[in-house]
């Protein structure tokens, strides 16, 4: 029984020392008038050059664009694994497909690989981060796609030479609103097609098939500066379509979903933010976009529930690194789109920063994208010399228009609701106005941040950040 190659993916998702989540897509074929054909995915796993384990099976539903997530459990830490994936259309149910003997399946030839996570006691981590990958798609044409994918070729080369524990995509993984008004996506099939085009390009596809990839959305997964221009119709039609596609392609392989006893993801999420621990680092992926308050209501970027989750996360494990992914920068302030960044929500920003200061929490790093430039910054307090948090901004993977320059950053006191203004932002690196990705190397004593351009050349020197 010949299985077909994945049409998109595979993607290695949330991974720790004992398990990982693997995602890929089959296809949708219209049923004949007399039959209903179902699509099923199959996956097999082995330690490198070892013996194949039993085949895993899953149904690929048209509700989720014929995708499926496989949860691989019982892994050994820091072990290289190989896997194969494939799909087939059969007129049966999942139980019938699962009963087919393993020897019957003929998988596509390509063998993929990934490494399981490190043990908790290991002393280093290395992540690549970035955001804002533009892929203009007008009237059925793809423009700039070659340049847009070359950044991921450079990331692959860097990872092969230096090793990599994961990839963090900080937002705007797609631009569903090409040029804001020319041909924005509004229907679920249009969003699905946008993701297929973006995720099936060769280098990003190869990267995500090898290294755990963690994603969170920003505005362009829905609409520019969402929800500032949204009307009632947008909330009822555009938003559900965009979020359903986001859940299918970006969130389904994240820690957001619980795992069933059958080693499949389950449940319907009532939030988009999530957290997980990776030894040295406690990660919190903030939803900085979809919980923003509607006009006329108290100004909030995140809900009270998410705020409580964030503060509890920061307070736990005070001695470890806390990396907070927020698609728009926490600081410094900026000269443009001031209402879209955290400076437009000074009350909640004050709550977060004051909590860190009061609880004397160290090793807090905010990781953001959005602004089409990259830099490292530091925030200190004029009233507390022991307070210090860092901001890493990594943007853009690819943006074919003018980028923000250093003059767009307001260095000095950040906007506050109290007087005198207490928090002061300073740059710790140059501001790089080029397409780039960042490499974040975390060790017990410090964090080192380096930026690289599309040709894998360093942009300036590395920046060492100590808490």
C-alpha positions in Angstrom: 0.0 0.0 0.0 1.9 3.1 -1.3 1.7 6.2 0.9 2.0 9.6 -0.6 4.4 12.4 0.4 3.2 15.1 2.8 1.8 18.1 0.9 2.9 20.5 3.6 5.3 19.7 6.4 6.3 17.8 8.4 6.8 20.2 11.3 8.5 19.3 14.5 6.5 21.0 17.3 6.7 21.1 21.1 9.6 18.8 22.1 11.1 17.9 25.4 13.4 15.1 26.6 10.6 12.5 26.5 8.2 13.5 23.8 7.6 15.5 20.6 4.7 16.5 18.4 4.8 16.1 14.6 2.4 17.8 12.2 1.9 17.3 8.4 -0.8 17.6 5.8 -2.3 15.2 3.3 -4.8 16.4 0.8 -8.5 16.8 0.1 -10.1 14.9 -2.8 -13.7 15.5 -3.6 -15.7 12.3 -2.9 -17.6 10.6 -5.7 -21.4 10.7 -5.6 -21.5 7.1 -4.3 -18.6 7.1 -1.8 -17.0 9.2 0.9 -13.2 8.9 0.8 -11.3 9.6 4.0 -7.7 10.7 4.3 -5.4 9.0 6.8 -1.9 9.8 7.9 0.8 7.3 8.9 4.1 7.8 10.7 6.9 5.6 11.8 9.9 6.4 14.1 13.3 4.9 15.0 16.5 5.9 16.7 19.0 6.8 14.1 19.9 3.7 12.0 17.8 1.6 14.4 14.7 -0.5 13.9 11.4 1.0 12.9 8.8 1.2 15.7 5.1 0.3 15.1 3.3 2.6 12.6 1.2 5.4 14.1 -2.1 6.4 12.5 -4.3 9.5 12.5 -7.2 10.8 10.6 -6.8 13.9 8.5 -9.9 16.0 8.7 -11.2 18.5 6.1 -12.1 20.7 9.1 -8.4 21.2 9.6 -7.3 21.3 6.0 -6.4 17.6 6.0 -3.7 18.0 8.6 -2.9 15.9 11.7 -0.7 16.0 14.7 1.2 12.9 16.0 2.3 12.8 19.6 5.5 10.7 20.0 6.1 9.6 23.6 8.6 7.6 25.5 11.7 9.3 23.8 15.2 9.2 25.1 16.8 12.5 26.0 19.3 14.1 23.5 18.8 11.3 21.0 18.7 11.6 17.2 15.6 10.1 15.8 14.6 9.4 12.2 11.0 9.3 10.9 8.9 8.9 7.8 5.4 10.2 7.1 2.8 9.5 4.4 -0.9 9.6 3.7 -3.5 7.7 1.8 -7.2 8.0 0.9 -9.3 5.0 1.8 -13.0 4.3 2.2 -12.8 3.2 5.8 -12.8 4.4 9.4 -9.7 5.1 11.5 -10.2 1.8 13.3 -10.0 -0.1 10.0 -7.0 1.9 8.8 -5.2 1.2 12.2 -5.7 -2.5 11.8 -3.8 -2.7 8.5 -0.5 -4.6 9.2 2.6 -2.4 9.3 4.3 -4.4 6.5 1.6 -3.4 4.1 2.6 0.3 4.1 5.2 1.6 1.7 6.4 4.9 2.9 7.8 7.7 0.7 11.6 7.4 0.5 12.5 10.6 2.3 13.7 10.0 5.9 13.4 13.0 8.2 15.3 13.5 11.5 15.1 15.4 14.7 16.8 15.4 18.1 14.9 15.0 21.3 15.2 17.6 24.1 17.9 18.0 26.6 17.7 16.9 30.2 16.7 19.5 32.8 20.2 19.6 34.2 22.0 20.6 31.0 23.7 23.9 31.1 23.0 25.6 27.7 20.4 26.2 25.1 20.5 27.8 21.7 17.5 29.2 19.9 16.9 31.0 16.6 14.3 33.7 16.6 12.7 36.0 14.1 9.4 37.3 12.8 7.7 39.0 9.8 8.2 36.8 6.8 6.5 38.5 3.9 5.2 36.5 0.9 3.3 38.7 -1.5 0.6 36.8 -3.3 -1.5 38.8 -5.7 -3.9 37.4 -8.3 -2.6 33.9 -7.9 1.0 34.9 -8.3 3.8 34.5 -5.7 6.4 37.4 -5.8 9.6 37.7 -3.7 9.2 34.0 -2.7 12.8 33.0 -3.5 14.3 35.7 -1.3 11.8 35.1 1.4 12.9 31.5 1.7 16.6 32.1 1.6 16.7 33.3 5.2 15.7 29.8 6.3 18.5 28.3 4.1 21.0 30.4 6.2 19.4 29.3 9.4 19.8 25.7 8.3 23.5 26.2 7.6 23.9 27.9 11.0 22.1 25.1 12.8 24.1 22.4 11.1 27.4 24.0 12.1 26.5 25.3 15.6 23.6 23.1 16.8 20.1 24.3 17.6 17.5 23.5 20.3 14.6 25.3 18.7 13.1 28.0 16.4 10.9 30.8 17.8 8.6 32.5 15.3 7.4 35.7 17.0 4.5 36.7 14.7 3.5 37.6 11.2 4.4 34.1 9.9 2.0 35.0 7.0 0.7 38.3 5.6 -2.9 37.6 5.0 -3.5 41.2 4.1 -1.3 41.8 1.1 -0.6 45.6 0.9 -3.5 46.0 3.4 -6.2 46.5 0.8 -5.4 44.9 -2.6 -6.3 41.3 -2.0 -6.7 40.5 1.7 -7.8 37.0 2.8 -11.2 36.9 4.3 -12.4 33.2 3.9 -11.1 30.1 5.6 -10.0 28.5 2.3 -8.0 31.6 1.5 -6.2 31.5 4.8 -5.5 27.8 4.4 -4.0 28.5 1.0 -1.9 31.3 2.4 -0.3 29.0 4.9 0.2 26.2 2.4 2.2 28.6 0.1 4.2 30.0 3.0 5.0 26.7 4.8 5.8 24.4 1.8 8.7 26.4 0.4 11.8 24.2 0.5 14.1 25.8 3.1 11.5 26.7 5.7 10.0 23.2 5.2 13.4 21.5 5.8 14.1 23.7 8.8 10.8 22.9 10.5 11.1 19.2 9.8 14.3 19.0 11.8 14.0 21.5 14.7 11.3 22.2 17.2 9.4 25.3 16.1 7.3 27.4 18.4 4.9 30.1 17.0 2.7 32.9 18.2 0.6 35.2 16.0 0.6 38.9 15.5 -1.7 41.2 13.4 -0.9 40.1 9.9 -2.2 36.6 10.6 -5.6 38.4 10.7 -5.4 42.0 9.5 -2.9 45.0 9.8 -3.1 46.4 13.4 -5.9 44.1 14.4 -8.4 44.9 15.9 -8.1 48.7 15.6 -10.1 48.8 12.3 -12.4 45.8 12.9 -16.1 46.2 12.6 -19.0 43.8 13.6 -18.8 41.8 10.4 -15.0 41.4 10.8 -15.5 39.9 14.2 -18.1 37.5 12.9 -16.4 36.4 9.7 -12.8 37.4 9.2 -11.6 36.7 12.8 -13.0 33.2 13.1 -11.6 32.2 9.7 -8.1 33.6 10.6 -8.0 32.0 14.0 -9.2 28.6 12.8 -6.4 28.6 10.2 -3.9 29.8 12.8 -4.9 27.0 15.2 -4.6 24.5 12.4 -1.2 25.5 11.1 0.6 27.2 14.0 -0.9 26.3 17.3 -1.9 22.7 16.9 1.7 21.4 17.4 2.4 23.7 20.3 2.0 23.0 24.1 -1.4 24.7 23.9 -3.2 21.4 23.4 -3.6 18.5 25.9 -2.6 15.0 24.9 -5.2 12.2 25.0 -4.5 8.6 26.1 -4.3 7.7 22.4 -1.3 10.0 22.0 -3.3 12.6 20.0 -4.0 16.2 20.8 -7.5 16.9 22.1 -9.8 19.7 23.3 -10.8 23.1 22.0 -8.5 25.9 23.4 -10.1 28.9 25.1 -6.9 30.9 24.8 -3.9 31.3 22.6 -1.1 31.9 25.1 0.9 29.0 26.4 4.0 28.2 28.5 6.5 25.4 28.9 9.9 24.8 30.5 13.0 23.9 28.7 15.5 23.3 31.4 17.4 26.6 31.8 14.5 28.5 30.3 10.8 29.0 31.3 9.0 30.2 28.2 5.8 32.2 28.1 4.3 32.8 24.7 2.0 35.8 25.2 -1.0 36.5 23.1 -0.4 40.2 22.5 -3.0 40.5 19.8 -6.4 38.8 20.1 -7.3 39.8 23.7 -7.0 43.6 23.2 -9.9 45.6 24.5 -12.6 46.8 22.1 -13.1 50.6 21.7 -14.8 52.3 24.6 -13.7 49.7 27.1 -10.8 50.0 29.6 -7.5 49.8 27.6 -6.0 46.3 27.9 -3.7 44.4 25.7 -4.2 41.1 27.5 -7.0 39.7 29.5 -6.9 39.6 33.3 -6.7 35.8 33.1 -3.6 36.0 30.9 -2.1 38.7 33.1 -2.5 36.3 36.1 -0.9 33.5 34.2 2.0 35.7 33.2 2.7 37.0 36.7 2.5 33.5 38.2 4.9 32.3 35.5 7.3 35.1 36.3 7.2 34.4 40.0 7.8 30.7 39.7 11.4 29.4 39.5 12.9 32.8 40.4 16.4 31.5 39.8 15.9 30.5 36.2 15.6 32.4 32.9 12.2 33.7 32.1 11.7 34.4 28.3 8.5 36.1 27.5 7.5 36.1 23.9 5.3 39.1 23.0 4.9 39.9 19.4 5.0 43.7 19.9 8.0 45.0 21.9 7.6 45.7 25.6 10.1 48.6 25.3 11.5 51.0 24.2 8.8 53.3 23.0 8.5 54.2 19.3 7.8 57.2 17.1 5.2 55.4 14.9 2.2 53.2 15.5 2.3 54.2 19.1 -1.1 52.8 19.9 -0.2 49.3 18.6 2.8 48.7 20.8 3.0 48.2 24.6 3.5 52.0 25.0 -0.2 52.2 24.0 -1.1 50.1 27.0 1.0 51.8 29.8 -1.3 50.6 32.6 -0.7 47.0 32.0 2.9 47.5 31.2 3.3 49.2 34.5 1.7 46.2 36.3 4.1 43.8 34.7 7.3 45.8 35.3 6.3 46.8 38.9 5.6 43.1 39.7 9.0 42.2 38.5 10.6 44.9 40.5 8.6 44.2 43.7 9.2 40.5 43.6 12.9 41.0 42.7 12.7 38.7 39.8 15.9 38.3 37.8 16.7 37.0 34.4 13.6 38.3 32.5 14.0 38.6 28.8 11.2 39.9 26.4 11.5 38.5 22.9 9.6 40.4 20.2 9.3 41.2 16.5 6.9 43.4 14.5 9.0 46.6 13.9 11.1 45.5 11.0 14.4 46.1 12.7 16.5 44.2 15.3 18.3 45.2 18.5 18.9 44.4 22.1 17.7 46.9 24.8 17.9 47.1 28.6 15.3 48.6 31.0 16.4 49.9 34.4 14.7 51.7 37.3 15.7 55.0 38.7 14.2 54.0 42.1 15.7 50.5 42.3 19.3 49.9 41.1 18.7 46.1 41.3 15.9 46.1 38.7 17.0 45.1 35.2 15.1 43.4 32.3 16.1 42.9 28.7 14.3 43.2 25.3 15.4 41.3 22.2 13.8 42.4 19.0 14.3 40.2 15.9 12.5 41.4 12.7 12.2 40.8 9.8 12.9 37.5 8.2 11.9 39.1 4.9 10.4 42.5 4.2 11.0 43.9 0.7 10.2 47.5 1.6 12.0 50.2 3.8 12.8 49.1 7.3 12.7 51.0 10.6 15.9 52.7 11.6 17.4 53.7 15.0 15.6 57.0 14.8 12.3 55.2 15.2 13.3 54.1 18.7 12.7 56.5 21.7 15.7 55.9 24.0 15.3 57.1 27.5 12.2 57.1 29.9 9.3 54.9 28.8 5.8 56.1 28.9 4.3 55.7 32.4 1.1 56.3 34.3 3.0 57.6 37.3 5.3 60.5 37.9 8.2 60.8 38.0 8.8 58.4 35.2 10.8 55.5 36.7 11.8 53.2 33.9 14.6 54.1 31.4 15.4 52.2 28.2 18.9 52.1 26.7 20.2 50.2 23.7 22.6 47.4 24.2 23.3 46.8 20.5 23.1 48.6 17.3 19.7 48.8 15.5 19.9 46.6 12.4 17.7 47.7 9.6 18.2 44.6 7.4 16.4 41.3 7.0 17.9 39.0 9.6 17.5 36.3 12.2 18.8 36.2 15.7 20.6 33.5 17.6 20.1 33.4 21.3 22.6 31.3 23.2 21.7 30.8 26.9 24.2 29.7 29.5 24.0 29.7 33.3 25.9 33.0 33.6 24.7 35.0 30.6 22.7 35.3 27.4 24.5 36.1 24.1 22.5 37.5 21.2 23.8 37.6 17.6 22.1 38.8 14.5 22.7 37.4 11.0 21.6 38.6 7.6 20.1 36.6 4.7 23.5 35.3 3.7 24.4 34.1 7.2 26.8 37.0 7.8 27.0 38.5 11.3 25.4 42.0 11.7 27.9 43.6 14.1 29.2 41.8 17.1 27.5 39.6 19.6 25.8 41.2 22.6 26.2 39.7 26.1 23.3 40.3 28.5 23.8 39.5 32.2 21.1 39.6 34.9 
